[in-house]
């Protein structure tokens, strides 16, 4: 798991972001976190910003260490 500084103010090892948690939950539910959903206008909506290759988001990755 990650670590913070002595006062717990700054992440110093393995930062985790909200989309990392959401993608981990999706995967546990059997949903591909890199998948897309069709929209009524024929475009695609991403389950997670991690799936959208047109944008760059920071990520700590899926939380494999807490998955059973």
C-alpha atoms as an extended CHARMM CRD file, in Angstrom:
* protein
*
        68  EXT
         1         1  UNK       CA              0.0000000000        0.0000000000        0.0000000000  PROA      1               0.0000000000
         2         2  UNK       CA              0.9530000000        3.6380000000       -0.2350000000  PROA      2               0.0000000000
         3         3  UNK       CA              2.5730000000        5.8530000000        2.3390000000  PROA      3               0.0000000000
         4         4  UNK       CA              2.4250000000        9.4610000000        3.4850000000  PROA      4               0.0000000000
         5         5  UNK       CA              4.8590000000       11.7660000000        5.1990000000  PROA      5               0.0000000000
         6         6  UNK       CA              5.0400000000       11.6730000000        9.0030000000  PROA      6               0.0000000000
         7         7  UNK       CA              2.1730000000       14.1380000000        9.4120000000  PROA      7               0.0000000000
         8         8  UNK       CA             -0.0260000000       12.4230000000        6.8180000000  PROA      8               0.0000000000
         9         9  UNK       CA             -0.1130000000       15.5580000000        4.6690000000  PROA      9               0.0000000000
        10        10  UNK       CA              1.5620000000       14.3720000000        1.4680000000  PROA      10              0.0000000000
        11        11  UNK       CA              1.5760000000       11.0940000000       -0.4240000000  PROA      11              0.0000000000
        12        12  UNK       CA              5.1220000000        9.8070000000       -0.7850000000  PROA      12              0.0000000000
        13        13  UNK       CA              4.4380000000        6.3290000000       -2.2180000000  PROA      13              0.0000000000
        14        14  UNK       CA              1.6580000000        4.9680000000       -4.4890000000  PROA      14              0.0000000000
        15        15  UNK       CA             -0.8780000000        7.7810000000       -4.8050000000  PROA      15              0.0000000000
        16        16  UNK       CA             -4.4620000000        6.6380000000       -5.3520000000  PROA      16              0.0000000000
        17        17  UNK       CA             -7.1070000000        8.6820000000       -7.1510000000  PROA      17              0.0000000000
        18        18  UNK       CA            -10.9250000000        8.4470000000       -7.0580000000  PROA      18              0.0000000000
        19        19  UNK       CA            -11.0320000000        6.9330000000      -10.5690000000  PROA      19              0.0000000000
        20        20  UNK       CA             -8.6280000000        4.1970000000       -9.4310000000  PROA      20              0.0000000000
        21        21  UNK       CA            -11.1010000000        3.1900000000       -6.7120000000  PROA      21              0.0000000000
        22        22  UNK       CA            -14.0870000000        3.4040000000       -9.0800000000  PROA      22              0.0000000000
        23        23  UNK       CA            -12.3100000000        1.3130000000      -11.7420000000  PROA      23              0.0000000000
        24        24  UNK       CA            -11.3760000000       -1.2800000000       -9.1070000000  PROA      24              0.0000000000
        25        25  UNK       CA            -15.0040000000       -1.5200000000       -7.9900000000  PROA      25              0.0000000000
        26        26  UNK       CA            -16.1850000000       -1.8670000000      -11.5970000000  PROA      26              0.0000000000
        27        27  UNK       CA            -13.7520000000       -4.7070000000      -12.1770000000  PROA      27              0.0000000000
        28        28  UNK       CA            -14.9320000000       -6.5130000000       -9.0480000000  PROA      28              0.0000000000
        29        29  UNK       CA            -18.5020000000       -6.2060000000      -10.3610000000  PROA      29              0.0000000000
        30        30  UNK       CA            -17.4720000000       -7.8090000000      -13.6480000000  PROA      30              0.0000000000
        31        31  UNK       CA            -17.5090000000       -4.5430000000      -15.6100000000  PROA      31              0.0000000000
        32        32  UNK       CA            -14.5040000000       -3.7470000000      -17.7890000000  PROA      32              0.0000000000
        33        33  UNK       CA            -13.2330000000       -0.4190000000      -16.3740000000  PROA      33              0.0000000000
        34        34  UNK       CA            -11.7510000000        0.3560000000      -19.7990000000  PROA      34              0.0000000000
        35        35  UNK       CA            -15.0690000000       -0.2540000000      -21.5220000000  PROA      35              0.0000000000
        36        36  UNK       CA            -17.4950000000        2.1960000000      -23.0470000000  PROA      36              0.0000000000
        37        37  UNK       CA            -21.2390000000        2.6790000000      -23.1470000000  PROA      37              0.0000000000
        38        38  UNK       CA            -23.1870000000        3.9030000000      -26.1730000000  PROA      38              0.0000000000
        39        39  UNK       CA            -24.9390000000        7.2480000000      -25.8470000000  PROA      39              0.0000000000
        40        40  UNK       CA            -28.2550000000        8.2010000000      -27.4890000000  PROA      40              0.0000000000
        41        41  UNK       CA            -26.4280000000       10.3450000000      -30.0560000000  PROA      41              0.0000000000
        42        42  UNK       CA            -24.2260000000        7.4240000000      -31.1800000000  PROA      42              0.0000000000
        43        43  UNK       CA            -21.0630000000        8.4370000000      -29.3370000000  PROA      43              0.0000000000
        44        44  UNK       CA            -19.3300000000        6.5180000000      -26.5630000000  PROA      44              0.0000000000
        45        45  UNK       CA            -19.1460000000        7.3510000000      -22.8700000000  PROA      45              0.0000000000
        46        46  UNK       CA            -16.2560000000        5.9560000000      -20.8460000000  PROA      46              0.0000000000
        47        47  UNK       CA            -16.7200000000        4.1630000000      -17.5370000000  PROA      47              0.0000000000
        48        48  UNK       CA            -13.5620000000        5.8180000000      -16.2450000000  PROA      48              0.0000000000
        49        49  UNK       CA            -11.2340000000        8.6190000000      -17.3550000000  PROA      49              0.0000000000
        50        50  UNK       CA             -8.5500000000        5.9170000000      -17.4520000000  PROA      50              0.0000000000
        51        51  UNK       CA            -10.2730000000        4.4150000000      -20.5110000000  PROA      51              0.0000000000
        52        52  UNK       CA            -10.1880000000        7.6600000000      -22.5040000000  PROA      52              0.0000000000
        53        53  UNK       CA             -6.8800000000        7.6730000000      -24.3850000000  PROA      53              0.0000000000
        54        54  UNK       CA             -7.4510000000       11.2230000000      -25.6220000000  PROA      54              0.0000000000
        55        55  UNK       CA             -6.7610000000       12.6480000000      -22.1440000000  PROA      55              0.0000000000
        56        56  UNK       CA             -3.8760000000       12.0970000000      -19.7400000000  PROA      56              0.0000000000
        57        57  UNK       CA             -4.8490000000       11.4190000000      -16.1380000000  PROA      57              0.0000000000
        58        58  UNK       CA             -2.6200000000       10.4430000000      -13.2610000000  PROA      58              0.0000000000
        59        59  UNK       CA             -3.3260000000        7.0060000000      -11.8930000000  PROA      59              0.0000000000
        60        60  UNK       CA             -2.0830000000        4.6660000000       -9.2140000000  PROA      60              0.0000000000
        61        61  UNK       CA             -3.6840000000        1.7580000000      -11.0440000000  PROA      61              0.0000000000
        62        62  UNK       CA             -6.2610000000       -0.7620000000       -9.9240000000  PROA      62              0.0000000000
        63        63  UNK       CA             -6.2020000000       -1.5290000000       -6.2040000000  PROA      63              0.0000000000
        64        64  UNK       CA             -5.1510000000       -5.1640000000       -6.6220000000  PROA      64              0.0000000000
        65        65  UNK       CA             -3.8820000000       -5.3780000000       -3.0470000000  PROA      65              0.0000000000
        66        66  UNK       CA             -7.4140000000       -5.0800000000       -1.6390000000  PROA      66              0.0000000000
        67        67  UNK       CA             -9.1600000000       -7.2420000000       -4.2430000000  PROA      67              0.0000000000
        68        68  UNK       CA            -10.1020000000      -10.7830000000       -3.3020000000  PROA      68              0.0000000000
